[in-house]
């Protein structure tokens, strides 16, 4: 009903941001030509840097589209974070051009001033452009009338959709069915039988029909659909398939058929797999070469003083497609530990003093960068549990094994949300699994990098669940 208008809003926002960013670079160069403020060389060419910025915007298309998919304001904090990310991408594009060209005529002061000045401008544009689009491209004076037709209570997701439609010039005037919707101020206009006889030409004619029901094949609804199409009305049906299941549901076109997928997997795309592996190697290799050796030496010194024994702790875990591998950690418990399957708890006597620091800061996980380089793990993914715990959890959570569709990770989407440490309540593992499955079904380079940076921040500011 509003898909094409939403696409128009996305294109308008993306296009305006890109054009204004490029135009502001040209304006700044003109200002520099008159003032000489930034000391640009005579052989400086702006076009390559504009190409770098435009390439950055091509990469940011989906990110911007997700942010402006609704007219409902996201809030100044969310808008500012988006502007910071846009500015960071532009900076990377310009830096790449600077390095590739070895541009001695460019002024770093010029480039830096452009980035700093564009940040508040980007925040302002993100907040204003949806309003501008609504003002000039949505005709509220000749809005289209719509009606809901259905049986039973209206789902919350559908109520939110109805609210969004108002911003795109579509007004729902009421409901044909069993009960009104006081939350949206929609009255009951009649029964399903009345919906079969909607007028097609009058001051109160209906342009759109939106049907919702747990059984879209019910005879009454089928007649409403046929009669509405005969009268030239636009008819759509709300699918509540997702509400019937606990797990994520996605309706996709697979080849020539429509399928309902319960676990969508972006990492089945080989290019996504290559990108993820490239990130793994790019980060893990420097860590293994430059950080792990001195860290291992430091850990060994404290182990020798507080808990003599082997440097590393090795244990079997389930990996990708439930294949067994041996996970590596710095040993944080006493060398003699007869009950390795027992989870660590607060003030656990088995954890020696420096080991407690390693666990709290997640430094004990650093040997797993070796697992990453060997291809057994990934930088980001569902955390691998003890095999005995995996076997126990999957008895109670029917989508638990979906975690194994990807490689386990040193960190994960659940961990950056504070879901780590001892599992003392079944609801805790259920929430972890939900976060893990979300990662599996929503993987993207952007999500991967976000998890990495938030994990780094937790090393310096550990969550309360870390011990």
TALINZI-V26312 format. One line per field, one symbol per residue. burial: b if it has 9 or more other C-alpha atoms within 8 Angstrom, else e. A space follows every 10 residues. Layout:
burial = ???
This chain:
burial = eeeeebbebb bbbbebbbee bbeebbebbe bbeeebeeeb beebebeebb ebbbbbbeeb beebbeebbe beeeeeeebb ebbbebbebb bbbbebbbee eeeebbbeeb eeebbeebbb ebbebbbebb bebbeeebbe eebbbbbbbb beeeeeebbe ebbbbbbbbb bbbbbbbbbb beeeebbbeb bbbbbbebeb eeeebbbbbb bbbeebeeee bbbbbebbbe eebbbbebeb ebeeeebbbb eeeeeeeeee bebbbbbeee ebbebbbebb beebbbbbee bbbeebeebb ebbbebbbee bebeebbbbb eeeebebbbb bbbbbeeeee eeeeeeeeee bbebbbbbbb bbbbbbbbbb bbbeebbbbb bbbbebbeeb eebbeeeeeb eebbbbbbbb bbbbbbebbb bebeeeebbb ebbbbbbbbb bbbeeeebee bbebbebbbe ebeebbb
